[in-house]
Amino acid sequence: MAVSVSTHSPKLRSLRDRLRQIVLFEIGGLVLITPPFAWASGVPLTESIGLLALLALIAAIWNGCFNTGFDWIEGRLTGRTADRRPYRLRCVHAVLFESGLFTLTLPVIVLWTGMGWMEAIVADIALALTYTLYAFLFNLAYDRMFPIEAPAPAHEPSR
């Protein structure tokens, strides 16, 4: 099966829009996920807030890099903007994002909490599964609330 590459590059989110997306995503994640993480892991709430804030910073950097790259590749391959992404590809996007983030955050959890590697893997997998569902729902809602503006049509020169 051959994949055709579009010569048309769809518009990507602006830097301002991407930053808004990242900030809203990370704040929402901290508010929703810190209390259950502290309860389930046994890590005190204050330490959980610090750990999850650091993980959120790592995730924010990963988010900007991954989403921009994914959107660019998808746009080049399909000619479609990210806000028009089909559900199946949204699932692939969320799983790939969380898999990369898992690789970046596991050592941080081990070092911060003193957990063993197996405990940290379980904690990180639980966070990854939770954030995968959250990322899917958040990005779907974000794309509906803040669609990518279509570029202005090119004007033909007057004769």
Backbone bond lengths (Angstrom), bond angles and torsions (degrees), N, CA, C in turn:
res aa  C-N    CA-C-N  psi(-1)  N-CA   C-N-CA  omega(-1)  CA-C   N-CA-C  phi
1 M - - - 1.443 - - 1.520 108.56 -
2 A 1.296 117.50 121.02 1.459 122.45 -178.63 1.522 109.93 -88.53
3 V 1.309 115.27 140.41 1.455 121.05 176.25 1.514 107.34 -102.67
4 S 1.328 115.13 125.95 1.466 117.31 178.63 1.515 108.79 -92.43
5 V 1.297 115.68 140.19 1.449 122.22 179.77 1.517 108.20 -100.51
6 S 1.322 115.26 127.43 1.458 120.57 -179.63 1.522 109.82 -77.33
7 T 1.309 115.82 138.20 1.462 119.31 175.40 1.518 110.02 -83.70
8 H 1.326 115.71 -13.56 1.465 121.48 177.81 1.528 108.66 -86.82
9 S 1.309 116.77 126.10 1.461 121.56 177.92 1.526 108.31 -101.61
10 P 1.345 117.88 110.88 1.459 118.45 179.78 1.522 111.21 -68.06
11 K 1.289 114.94 158.70 1.460 121.34 -179.33 1.532 110.04 -65.88
12 L 1.319 116.06 136.05 1.460 121.89 174.82 1.518 108.92 -95.80
13 R 1.308 116.61 168.21 1.467 120.86 175.94 1.524 108.67 -64.84
14 S 1.313 115.38 146.00 1.460 120.05 176.89 1.528 108.89 -70.07
15 L 1.322 116.57 163.47 1.466 120.60 177.84 1.523 109.95 -59.07
16 R 1.317 117.01 -43.31 1.476 121.22 179.91 1.532 110.38 -61.13
17 D 1.330 116.78 -44.75 1.456 121.41 179.26 1.519 110.42 -64.67
18 R 1.326 118.06 -42.98 1.466 121.97 179.76 1.530 110.18 -63.27
19 L 1.337 117.06 -41.91 1.470 119.81 178.57 1.525 111.02 -63.86
20 R 1.343 117.31 -41.44 1.473 120.84 177.41 1.527 109.30 -60.67
21 Q 1.327 117.02 -43.50 1.455 121.64 179.97 1.532 110.72 -60.03
22 I 1.319 116.66 -46.13 1.462 121.30 -178.23 1.531 110.90 -65.09
23 V 1.337 117.20 -47.19 1.463 120.72 -178.14 1.529 110.83 -62.26
24 L 1.328 117.36 -47.42 1.465 120.02 179.67 1.534 111.39 -62.39
25 F 1.321 116.49 -40.98 1.459 120.70 179.15 1.529 110.95 -61.29
26 E 1.325 116.79 -48.39 1.465 120.24 -175.69 1.526 112.26 -69.86
27 I 1.317 118.09 -40.68 1.473 120.27 177.98 1.530 110.02 -63.49
28 G 1.324 115.96 -45.77 1.464 119.81 178.25 1.517 111.76 -60.01
29 G 1.323 116.53 -42.02 1.455 120.55 179.16 1.521 112.30 -63.25
30 L 1.329 116.69 -43.39 1.474 119.71 179.05 1.522 111.53 -62.87
31 V 1.314 116.70 -44.61 1.466 121.00 -178.38 1.528 111.34 -64.49
32 L 1.327 116.43 -41.78 1.463 120.00 -175.95 1.527 113.88 -80.61
33 I 1.325 117.66 -32.13 1.462 119.53 -167.09 1.531 114.73 -105.27
34 T 1.336 119.25 -24.92 1.466 120.21 -177.91 1.532 113.32 -59.35
35 P 1.333 119.73 -50.59 1.480 117.89 -178.27 1.534 114.12 -58.84
36 P 1.362 119.05 -47.34 1.464 116.25 178.65 1.533 113.31 -66.58
37 F 1.345 117.72 -32.15 1.466 120.52 177.76 1.527 109.82 -63.19
38 A 1.335 116.55 -46.88 1.477 120.36 -179.74 1.523 110.08 -59.82
39 W 1.306 116.50 -44.31 1.464 120.66 -179.51 1.527 111.47 -63.95
40 A 1.321 117.24 -48.64 1.467 121.51 -174.78 1.528 113.14 -72.42
41 S 1.335 116.90 -34.26 1.472 119.90 -175.43 1.520 112.82 -88.14
42 G 1.316 116.45 -20.69 1.459 119.22 -175.43 1.521 112.70 80.42
43 V 1.328 117.37 1.88 1.466 121.94 176.47 1.533 106.52 -78.80
44 P 1.351 118.02 128.06 1.463 119.57 -178.56 1.537 111.70 -52.65
45 L 1.334 114.95 150.16 1.465 121.00 -175.68 1.523 112.17 -56.07
46 T 1.339 118.12 -42.90 1.471 119.99 -179.19 1.530 111.32 -64.19
47 E 1.335 116.65 -40.11 1.472 119.31 176.55 1.525 111.03 -69.77
48 S 1.325 116.56 -36.08 1.468 120.72 178.01 1.513 110.86 -63.64
49 I 1.332 116.59 -40.91 1.472 120.36 178.34 1.526 109.65 -61.65
50 G 1.328 117.16 -46.34 1.471 120.87 179.16 1.522 111.88 -61.88
51 L 1.334 116.18 -46.69 1.458 120.80 179.72 1.526 110.57 -62.23
52 L 1.330 116.85 -49.83 1.462 119.47 -176.83 1.522 111.76 -69.13
53 A 1.338 117.68 -28.01 1.471 119.60 174.20 1.534 109.92 -66.82
54 L 1.346 116.96 -42.20 1.467 120.11 176.57 1.528 110.53 -64.50
55 L 1.325 116.25 -44.00 1.462 119.59 176.96 1.530 110.64 -62.12
56 A 1.336 116.91 -35.92 1.470 120.62 177.77 1.524 110.74 -65.08
57 L 1.337 117.12 -38.07 1.463 120.35 177.10 1.532 110.16 -64.18
58 I 1.325 116.12 -45.94 1.468 120.13 176.85 1.526 109.27 -59.95
59 A 1.328 115.63 -44.81 1.467 120.38 -179.41 1.530 111.67 -64.37
60 A 1.323 116.95 -37.33 1.464 120.05 -179.91 1.526 110.93 -63.54
61 I 1.317 115.86 -43.00 1.471 119.67 178.53 1.526 109.47 -65.97
62 W 1.333 116.54 -45.82 1.462 121.36 177.60 1.530 110.23 -61.36
63 N 1.330 116.41 -42.13 1.461 122.53 -179.72 1.523 111.07 -55.88
64 G 1.322 116.55 -51.99 1.455 120.27 -178.97 1.518 112.28 -61.29
65 C 1.317 116.71 -44.84 1.468 121.02 -178.85 1.529 110.86 -68.24
66 F 1.331 116.61 -50.31 1.459 120.64 -176.11 1.527 111.67 -64.74
67 N 1.338 116.99 -49.99 1.464 119.55 -175.90 1.524 112.16 -64.76
68 T 1.311 117.08 -39.91 1.465 119.40 178.31 1.526 109.93 -64.14
69 G 1.325 116.99 -45.21 1.464 120.48 178.55 1.520 112.31 -64.30
70 F 1.326 116.91 -44.40 1.465 121.03 -179.67 1.529 110.04 -63.21
71 D 1.340 116.02 -46.12 1.474 120.30 179.68 1.526 110.81 -61.04
72 W 1.328 117.30 -40.78 1.460 121.37 -179.03 1.529 110.21 -65.02
73 I 1.343 116.30 -47.47 1.464 120.09 -179.95 1.527 110.42 -63.35
74 E 1.331 116.71 -46.32 1.461 120.10 179.14 1.530 110.96 -59.71
75 G 1.327 115.99 -43.13 1.461 120.02 179.21 1.514 112.51 -62.03
76 R 1.324 115.92 -41.99 1.474 120.02 179.85 1.533 111.27 -67.26
77 L 1.331 116.66 -37.10 1.467 119.86 -178.05 1.527 113.22 -79.21
78 T 1.341 116.97 -32.95 1.468 119.36 -172.08 1.526 114.09 -116.82
79 G 1.346 117.55 -18.78 1.462 120.02 -174.68 1.518 112.41 74.96
80 R 1.331 116.62 12.54 1.470 122.24 -175.43 1.530 109.92 -106.39
81 T 1.330 117.20 145.96 1.460 120.87 174.61 1.532 109.41 -82.35
82 A 1.332 116.42 159.37 1.460 121.91 -175.21 1.524 112.75 -61.39
83 D 1.321 117.89 -31.88 1.460 119.57 -178.81 1.525 112.48 -73.04
84 R 1.314 117.65 -5.84 1.473 122.67 177.37 1.541 111.12 -107.79
85 R 1.317 116.82 14.56 1.467 123.14 -177.65 1.530 110.16 -65.24
86 P 1.345 117.83 130.39 1.472 120.05 178.07 1.533 111.32 -70.26
87 Y 1.325 116.29 158.43 1.466 121.75 -175.77 1.518 113.07 -56.97
88 R 1.314 117.96 -42.45 1.456 120.39 -178.33 1.533 110.65 -60.58
89 L 1.331 116.83 -43.40 1.459 120.15 178.72 1.524 110.99 -70.40
90 R 1.331 117.73 -30.12 1.472 120.86 174.42 1.530 109.93 -61.37
91 C 1.324 117.01 -39.20 1.468 120.82 177.94 1.525 110.51 -65.15
92 V 1.327 117.32 -44.71 1.466 121.76 177.88 1.527 109.54 -61.19
93 H 1.323 116.79 -44.60 1.469 122.70 178.97 1.528 110.63 -56.91
94 A 1.340 116.91 -49.33 1.465 121.31 -177.55 1.532 111.19 -63.61
95 V 1.331 117.45 -42.69 1.469 120.79 -179.08 1.534 110.59 -66.74
96 L 1.328 117.69 -43.97 1.471 120.38 178.49 1.530 111.14 -63.03
97 F 1.329 116.46 -42.25 1.460 120.05 178.72 1.528 110.19 -59.26
98 E 1.320 117.00 -50.34 1.468 120.73 -176.67 1.524 112.35 -68.53
99 S 1.323 117.91 -32.50 1.473 120.39 177.06 1.527 111.22 -63.79
100 G 1.318 116.09 -44.06 1.465 120.04 176.85 1.513 111.68 -64.92
101 L 1.313 115.74 -41.82 1.464 119.80 -179.98 1.528 111.17 -65.53
102 F 1.318 117.50 -38.31 1.468 122.34 177.36 1.522 110.65 -55.82
103 T 1.314 115.91 -44.22 1.459 121.64 179.89 1.527 111.38 -62.83
104 L 1.321 116.74 -35.77 1.461 121.02 -179.07 1.527 113.01 -78.76
105 T 1.340 117.26 -32.10 1.468 119.83 -171.37 1.527 115.22 -94.73
106 L 1.310 118.20 -23.39 1.466 119.94 -177.02 1.531 113.21 -54.79
107 P 1.326 119.21 -49.27 1.469 118.25 179.29 1.536 112.74 -62.17
108 V 1.314 117.44 -32.34 1.473 121.11 179.68 1.529 109.69 -66.06
109 I 1.319 117.14 -42.80 1.472 120.57 179.80 1.529 110.14 -62.81
110 V 1.322 117.04 -43.06 1.467 120.82 179.34 1.535 109.97 -60.97
111 L 1.322 116.64 -48.23 1.468 120.46 -176.97 1.529 112.30 -68.81
112 W 1.323 118.11 -39.71 1.468 121.93 -175.44 1.525 111.98 -71.83
113 T 1.343 116.17 -44.21 1.464 120.07 -171.59 1.521 114.01 -95.54
114 G 1.333 117.29 -19.01 1.459 119.53 -174.02 1.523 112.34 77.69
115 M 1.329 117.01 7.67 1.469 120.34 176.95 1.523 108.85 -64.62
116 G 1.316 115.51 154.59 1.457 119.39 170.40 1.523 108.68 -71.98
117 W 1.334 114.94 167.38 1.462 118.94 -177.47 1.526 111.71 -61.14
118 M 1.320 118.00 -40.73 1.476 120.26 -178.98 1.527 111.18 -66.28
119 E 1.336 116.80 -43.95 1.472 119.42 177.00 1.524 110.70 -61.59
120 A 1.324 115.68 -42.26 1.465 120.20 -179.90 1.529 111.43 -66.10
121 I 1.341 116.16 -36.54 1.471 119.56 176.74 1.526 109.81 -62.36
122 V 1.335 116.89 -45.61 1.465 120.49 178.84 1.528 110.23 -61.36
123 A 1.337 116.78 -45.93 1.470 120.26 179.28 1.522 110.82 -62.70
124 D 1.329 117.00 -43.27 1.466 120.70 -178.21 1.526 110.88 -68.79
125 I 1.335 117.23 -37.58 1.468 119.93 176.94 1.529 109.94 -64.55
126 A 1.335 116.34 -42.18 1.471 119.45 178.00 1.533 110.22 -61.60
127 L 1.334 116.10 -43.48 1.475 119.41 177.09 1.529 110.45 -63.68
128 A 1.331 116.72 -42.70 1.468 120.51 -178.60 1.527 111.22 -63.12
129 L 1.335 116.94 -44.05 1.463 119.41 179.21 1.524 111.19 -63.97
130 T 1.328 115.82 -43.15 1.454 120.25 179.09 1.526 110.52 -63.03
131 Y 1.333 116.03 -47.25 1.461 120.06 -179.00 1.529 112.32 -70.04
132 T 1.334 118.29 -27.78 1.464 119.98 176.97 1.525 109.62 -63.99
133 L 1.314 116.34 -47.54 1.468 119.92 177.13 1.526 110.05 -63.11
134 Y 1.319 116.62 -45.32 1.460 121.24 178.60 1.529 110.89 -59.87
135 A 1.339 117.70 -45.03 1.470 121.58 -179.46 1.522 110.94 -61.72
136 F 1.320 116.75 -42.53 1.464 120.22 178.80 1.522 110.48 -59.98
137 L 1.339 116.67 -50.98 1.462 120.85 -177.63 1.529 111.93 -68.42
138 F 1.336 116.51 -41.79 1.460 119.92 -180.00 1.527 110.84 -62.10
139 N 1.339 117.57 -49.87 1.468 120.44 -176.44 1.524 111.97 -66.80
140 L 1.316 117.62 -33.84 1.449 120.42 175.14 1.530 109.77 -63.31
141 A 1.329 116.27 -47.92 1.472 120.47 178.99 1.529 111.03 -64.46
142 Y 1.334 116.79 -42.41 1.465 120.57 -178.53 1.528 110.35 -62.16
143 D 1.325 117.05 -44.47 1.461 120.44 179.97 1.524 111.78 -63.50
144 R 1.332 117.01 -32.73 1.469 119.79 177.77 1.533 110.72 -74.62
145 M 1.327 116.79 -38.78 1.474 121.11 -177.60 1.531 112.20 -76.98
146 F 1.335 116.40 -33.54 1.465 121.59 -176.34 1.531 110.08 -130.21
147 P 1.344 118.04 71.06 1.468 119.37 179.50 1.529 110.50 -64.67
148 I 1.314 114.69 154.95 1.459 120.31 178.27 1.523 107.41 -75.46
149 E 1.308 115.78 127.00 1.458 120.04 -179.17 1.520 109.78 -68.40
150 A 1.331 114.86 135.60 1.464 119.50 177.54 1.524 108.75 -69.49
151 P 1.332 117.10 142.19 1.463 118.93 177.93 1.528 110.29 -64.41
152 A 1.320 115.45 149.32 1.460 120.70 178.58 1.528 108.34 -63.65
153 P 1.349 117.27 139.10 1.458 119.15 179.88 1.529 111.04 -64.52
154 A 1.314 113.81 143.83 1.463 119.05 178.45 1.530 108.88 -71.06
155 H 1.306 116.12 135.34 1.468 120.67 178.73 1.512 109.19 -90.69
156 E 1.316 113.91 138.02 1.460 118.08 175.50 1.520 108.29 -79.86
157 P 1.322 116.64 141.80 1.478 119.05 -179.99 1.534 110.48 -64.00
158 S 1.306 115.76 144.79 1.461 121.27 177.48 1.499 109.94 -70.83
159 R 1.322 116.34 149.48 1.462 119.56 179.08 1.482 110.36 -106.90
